[in-house]
Amino acid sequence: IFYPRKQHVIVELKMARSEELRSRVEDSGIEMLDYDAVNGRFRLKVSPGDVEKNRQLLSELIRVCTDAAPEE
């Protein structure tokens, strides 16, 4: 889920809580807001510079989410 703002985008990625994932995101410089345990979503604050610098990590995170999503 993407929530656009003027200077950044809030991205919610539905996946299991993982300390490895948390550390990779924090090491990349992307701001990790929190983990919503009720809905099972990581919340990230992504700015335009983050997209350019971390394109591979963001693509991987989205791929993990879509691979884990149940088929309809």
Solvent accessible surface area in square Angstrom, and as a share of the most:
residue,aa,sasa,rsa
1,I,87,0.44
2,F,122,0.51
3,Y,85,0.32
4,P,100,0.63
5,R,135,0.49
6,K,198,0.84
7,Q,142,0.63
8,H,41,0.18
9,V,47,0.27
10,I,13,0.07
11,V,9,0.05
12,E,22,0.10
13,L,11,0.06
14,K,121,0.51
15,M,22,0.10
16,A,83,0.65
17,R,143,0.52
18,S,39,0.25
19,E,120,0.54
20,E,122,0.55
21,L,18,0.09
22,R,55,0.20
23,S,51,0.33
24,R,92,0.34
25,V,1,0.00
26,E,90,0.41
27,D,125,0.65
28,S,31,0.20
29,G,54,0.52
30,I,4,0.02
31,E,89,0.40
32,M,24,0.11
33,L,62,0.31
34,D,63,0.33
35,Y,33,0.13
36,D,38,0.20
37,A,75,0.58
38,V,139,0.80
39,N,68,0.35
40,G,16,0.15
41,R,55,0.20
42,F,2,0.01
43,R,69,0.25
44,L,1,0.01
45,K,67,0.28
46,V,8,0.05
47,S,41,0.26
48,P,93,0.59
49,G,34,0.33
50,D,16,0.08
51,V,59,0.34
52,E,129,0.58
53,K,154,0.65
54,N,18,0.09
55,R,149,0.55
56,Q,151,0.67
57,L,19,0.10
58,L,24,0.12
59,S,47,0.30
60,E,53,0.24
61,L,5,0.03
62,I,77,0.39
63,R,135,0.49
64,V,70,0.40
65,C,19,0.11
66,T,87,0.51
67,D,111,0.58
68,A,73,0.56
69,A,54,0.42
70,P,117,0.74
71,E,170,0.76
72,E,218,0.98
